[in-house]
Amino acid sequence: MIERVRGFRDSYPEDMLPRQKMFDVMRETATQFYFSQIEIPSLEYLDLYRVKSGEELLTQTFSFTDKGGRELTMIPEATPSVVRMLTSRKDLKKPVKWFCLPKLWRYEEPQSGRSREHTQFNADIFGDSSMFADAEIIGLACSTLDKLGLSGKYKVRINDRMLMEKILRDIGISNIARGYSLIDHYRKLSADDFKSQLLELCKESEKADFLLQLLGKEIKLDQLDTKFPEQFKRENEEIVSRLKNTGILVSKLTSAELVYDASVVRGLGYYTGIVFEGFDRAGEFRSIFGGGRYDNLGQLIADTPIEAVGFGMGDAVLELLLKKNNLWNLTTRAGSFAMCTVGNETIITAYELATKLRQLGYAVNVDTSQASLSNQLKKAAANSVNYTIIIGPKEIKDNVLTIRDMNSGTQVTGRMDDLEKLIESVSSKQI
């Protein structure tokens, strides 16, 4: 027997329906925020990720050389592809608001909430450098979780890469990239290991306590400017003010809690401003979503400067969080019918009715098993259909049918020719 490849998953029908409903909520919410859907390719040139994603990401790619000698990779993230698409079009009116739902691949150690293949909800705003775009992106991510039933179950930690660079330079760290990388691993290292590595980077180790006191703390945004020394605060008043005001704007879009967390810097090398990550309040899972501002990636990829802010929300952690909160069992097929047949002579009539129902937009399954009626009804219930229609010799002879609401147990009987009226009657419980 050939088993599935490690780090990849099989998805059976009982998971596909709630997963597709989750994706439908993502599409619906993005569309309500006036984002337009795009689709990106599964393969890109490896050089696209050499530009600025960071060396760590390159080691995690599923890369290969094709028959033409070109270095290609299964896409490990969406943003470079989206930026490549955007910068290849000179006719687009800014700002541009795009979203996509691609599959991504990374060669990482599989663990809870992380596999080697996953689907990601990705959304970006291009051509708008304002805090309003930052707030709208965070608002879209939070509104999506809210519509999935997770309001109050998560919080958003935010930071700013420009502010962190000022902090790192202020404590004597000149290698900013290494500083970011170390902070990104803050929660993965012991306190002693982190402090030891931080002091190796600091030229003024006596100032390191300033950063150590900030890290790992969640600071309310309206108290943020009280956490910095006066001189530092004056020198960086604009950045701090923008973070606080962004939080105020987001509060108009969602009730989600936003806090400042200095340990949030995001691992990828192209972020230039605000960065953020969403986490479940209990702290049981990896980040639900993450993103930030990346105003220089267009310049790096296509020598085209473009302001940009965006986020990615993977399906794996989100699925775990929904299951924990009993929100994954969304198994009812909206507007679905099961046709229960009694005798072979009834199947042709059942097919004719099923065709009419499908033309009206319903999903229909015709049971041709000739099992007992009770077993057919049990099967219909197990498949979580909304309605059943029983077709037997008597129904055909009398030109009638019975529609049963599987949720309420109510049912109506009437002429087959009045199919639409019967559906309307049972759905409104006008028995």
N, C-alpha and C positions, 0 to 999 in steps of 0.2 A: 504494500500500500504506500502510495506517495503522499506524504504529509504536506501541509501548507508551509510556506517559507517562514522561518522565525521572524517575528517582528511585524508580520502582516496579519490581517484578520479576515475571517469569513463572516459575512453578515446575513443572517437568516431573516425570513419575513417578519418575525416578531420584533426584530430590532429595526428593520428597514422602514416600517411605517412611522414609528415615532421619530426616527432620524430624518426622514423626509419632511415630516411636519416641523421639525426644528429648523431645517433649511428653509422651509416656506416662511416661517416667522422672520428669519434673517432677511429674505428677499423682500417681504412685505414691509418690514420696518425701514430698510434702506430706501425702498421706493417712496415711502411716506416722507423721508428726509430729502427727497428729490435727488437721490443717487441713481445713476444708470448702470445697468449690468454689462460687464464685458466678459470675455473668456480669453485666457492666456494659454499658450502651448505647454505641453508637458515636458518638452525638451528644449534646452537652451545651450548656447555655447558656454563652456566653462569659464571663459574669459569674462563673461558678464558678472560672475561672482568673485573673480579676482580683483575687480575694480575697488570695491570698498566694503565687502561684507565681513571681512576678517578671516584670518588664516584658520581659526578653529572651525569655521563653517565649511571651508574647503575640504577638510579632513573627514567631514561627515557626509559628503555627497556620494550619490550613486553615479559615478562618472565612468566613461569609457571612450575609446577612440573608435569612430565608425569606419566603414569600409573606404571612405574617402580620406582617412587620416585626420579627421577633425575631432577635437576634444569636445565631447558633449556631456551633459549631465541631466538627470531627472531633476526637475526644479526643486530645490530645498526650501525656497520661500517665494513669495509672490511679488514683493515690491520691485525688485530690479526689472522683472518682465513688464510690470505695469508702467514703470517709468520709461522703459525702452519703447513701449507702444505709444505712450503719450508724446515723447519727444520726436517720434517719427512723423507726427502729424503737425503741420504748421497752421492748419486752418481752424483749429479748435478755439472757441471763445472761452476765456478764463472768467471765473474759476470753473474747473472741471471737477465733477463729483462722480467717482466711479466705484463700483464694488464688483467682486467676483467670488466664486466658490470653487477654487481649484483643489485638486489633490496635490499634496506635497510629499517629498521623500527625503529622509535623512538616515544615514547609517549611524544610528546611536544604539546604546544599550537599551533594549525594551524594558519598560517598567510601568507601574500604574500611571495612567494618564499620558503615556508617551509610547507610541509605536513607531515603526519605521515608515509607515504610510498613514497619512491622515488627510481629512478635508478641512480646509480653513476658510472662514468668512473673512474676507479682506476688503477694507474700505479706505479710500484716500480722497483728499481734497487738494487740487493743484491750482497754483496761481493765486493763493490767498495767504498772506503772511500774518494775518491778524489773529488776536486771541479768540475772536469769534469762530474762526475755523477750528482752532484747537478745542474749544468748548463743544462745537457741534460734533466733532469726531468722537469725543468722549461720551457725549450725550447719546449718539447713535449706538455705541457699544452697550451703554447702560440700559437704554430703552429696549434693546433686543433682549437682554436678560430679564428685564421687568416683564415683557410680554410673554416670556417663557415661564413666568410664575416665580421668578427668583428675587423679586423685590424684597429688600431687607436681608437677603442671604449672603450678600457680598459687599466689599468695599473697594475703593480705588485708591491706590497709592501713587502719588505724582512727585516728580522732581524736574529739574531743568539741567541739561548737560552744560550749558554756559555757566550756570551758577556753580555746578560741581567743579568745573574747570577752575573757576576763581578760588574755590575752597582748596583744591589740590595745590594750586600754585601758591596760595597763601601759607600753606604748611610746608612748602619747600619741595614739592614733587614736580619735577620737570618732565618726566616721561608720563604724559597724561593718559596715553593709551593703556599703559601698564596699570596706572592708577584706576582707570575705569574697569579694567579686567579684574583687578583684585576686589574692588567693591562689588562687582557683579557676582563674585563668589563668596560674599560676606556670610550668607546664611548657610553655606556649605562647609565652612571652615570652623574649627574651634576658636574660641575667643583668643586664646594664646597664640595659635598659628596665625590668625589674621593680624594681630598686633605686631607679631614678629616680622611678618612680611611687609606690613605698613611702615615700620620703622626703618627697614632696609631701603625703602624708597624715599623717605623723608630726609631732606638735608637739615631741616630744623625740627628735630624729633620732639622738642619740648612743646611744639605747637600741635602735635598729633592728637593730643587729648581733645581738641576742639572737634575734630572729625569723629573720634571715637564716641564722644558724648552725643553726637547727632545720630549716628548709625543705629539702626534697629528700633528707633523711636518713631512713633506715629504722632505727628504734630498737627493740631488743628490749623487750618490755613489762616484763620483770623488771628492766630497767635504767632505766625511764622516770623515776623520781623522782630519779635522779642527774643528769639533764640540765637541771634547773631550779635557779635560785638558792634558797638556803635559805628566805628570807622568802616568796618566791612559792610554794614547795613547801608551806610550812606553811599558807598561806592557802587553798590549793587541794588539800589532802591528800585530801579526800573524793572529788573528781572523779578524781584520779590513781589512787587506790585502786580506784575502781569500774572504771576502764579495765583495770587489771591483773587484777582478779578476774574480769572478763568474759572476758579471754583465757584464764584458767585453766579456766573453765566450758566455753568453746568447745572446748578441747583434749580434753574428755571426749566430745565429739560427733564430732570429725573430727581427722585428723592434719594438717590444713592449717596453714601457718605464718601467724601474725598478727604484725604489726609496727605500731609507732606511726609515723605520717607526718603532720607538721603541714601539709603541702600539701593534704591531703584535707579539704575543707570542704563539698563538694557545692554545686552552683549554685543549687538552689531555695531560696526564702526561708523555708520553713516548718520547717526542721529546728531542734530545740531541745536535743539532747543528743548521744549517740554518733552518728557517721557513719562509713561504711566503704565500701570499694570493692575488688573482686577484680580482679587483673591476672594475665596469664600471666607466668611467671617470666622468660621471655626478653625481655619488654618490647616485643613486636612489635605488639601490638594495643591498641585502646582498652579501657576497663574492661569486664570480663565481666559484672559486676553491681555494683549500688550501692544504698545505702539509709541508714537511720538512724532516730533517734527524732524524732517530731513531735507533741508533747503539746498543742499549741495549735490545730491545724488544725480540730478539731471545733468549738471556740469560734468561730473565724473564719467557718466555713461555716454553722453552724446554731446558734450561741450555746449549744452543748452541749459542755462540757469533757470530754475523753476522752483518756486516755493511749494512745499508739500508737507502734509501731515496725514497720518493714517494709523490704522491698527490691524492686527490679525487676531482672530478668535478660533482656536482649533476645536474640533468636535469631540476629541477624546476626553479631555478634562470636563468639558461641559456635560457630556453624557454621564460621567460619574456623579457630578453634582446634581443633575436632574434625577438620577436614579435614587440618590440618597434622600432627596426630598419628595420621593414618590410622584415624580412628574414625568417619568419615562413611559408609563403604561398608557400612552395615548393610542390605543389600539383600534378604536372604532373607525371604520371607513365611512366618512361622511357621504350620505346619499347613496348607500349601498343596499343591494337586494340579493337574496338567495331564492332561487326558484326551486321549490321542492316538487318533484314529479312522482306520480303514482301510476306505473304502467308505461311500457314503451310507447304506446300510442299517444301519450300526452307530451312527449318530448318535442315534437314538431311545433305544437301550439306554444310550448314554453319558449322555444327558440324565437318564435315570432314576437311574443311579448317582450322577451329580453331585448330584441332589436329595437323595439319601440322605446323601451326604457333607456337604452344606451343613446338613442337619438335625442332623448330629453336630457342627457347629461349624467345619467346615473351609472354606477358600476354594478354589474350583474353577474352572478355565478349561477349557472344552470346545473343542478345536481342530477346527473344521469346514472347514478350508482344503483338505483332501484332498491336501495336499503329501505328499511321500515321508515315510516313518516317520522316517528319519534327520534330515530337516529339521524335523519336528515336535519331535523330541527336542532338537535344537539350540536351537529357539525356547524350549522349556521351560527349558533350562539358562540361556539369556540372561535369562529372566524370573525366575530365581532361585527356582523352586518347590522344595519339599522332595521331592515324590514325583511319579512319572508312572504312569499306568495305560494300558495299551495294549489297545484294543478293536478286534478284527478279526472277520471272518466265522467263523474257527475258534473264537475265544473265545466267540462267541454260540452256536455250534452245540454246543460242549462245556460251556457254562454255567460257564466259568472266566475268570479275569482274572489279570494279572500286575502287581504293584506294585513299582516300582523306587525305591530310595532314591537320590536324585540326588547326595547328598554322599558316601556310601560306595560306591555302585555295586552294592550287594547288592539282591537282589530275591526275592520270593516269588510263588508261583502257587497258586491255590486256587479253590474254588467262589465264584461271585458272591454266593450266599446267605450266605457267611461273611465278608462285607466287613469288619466290625468286628474279627474275629479276625485277619484278614490284615494289617490296619493295625497292630494291636498287635504282631503277629509281626515285621513289617519294621522297626518303630520300635525294637523291643528287640533286633533282629538275631538273632532266634531262627529262623534259616533251617533 
